[in-house]
């Protein structure tokens, strides 16, 4: 049971990091700071949502 939770957490982390990096790459052309801020906000929100 505990390994299942760890696998789910790892999978969620990989998805969040991948999607955040994609958003960062998209926003980077407009403003690198904006891309970084949006990336961090998405990652923080997704991990907080996952813990609920």
N, C-alpha and C positions, 0 to 999 in steps of 0.2 A: 504494500500500500504506500509506504513512504517513498519507494523508488518511483512509483507512478507520479506522485506529486513533484518529485525532483525532475522527472522527464518533462512534465507539463511546464514547469517553470523555465526549464532550459529552452524548450520549443518556443515559448512565449517571448523569452528574451531575444532569441535569434530573429523572430519575426519583427519585433519592435525595432531592433537595431537595423535590420535590413530596410524596413520601411522608413525609418528616420533618416538613414543615409540617402535613400532615394529622394526624400523631400529636401534634404540639405543640398544635394546635387542640383535639384530643380531651382531652388531659391538662391543658390550661390551666384548665379549670373546677375541677379538684380542687386543683391547686397550680401556679402559674406556674413556679416554680423546677423542679419535677418535670418539667413539660412541656419546658422548655428542656434539662434534662439528658438526658432520654430522646431528644429530637430530635438533640442533638449526638452521643450514643452511636450512634444508628442511622446517622447520616451518616458518622461515622468508621469504623464497622465495615463499612459497605457499600463505602466507597472502599478500605479495606484489602483486603477480599475481592476487589474488582475487580482489584487489582494483583497478586494471587497468580497 
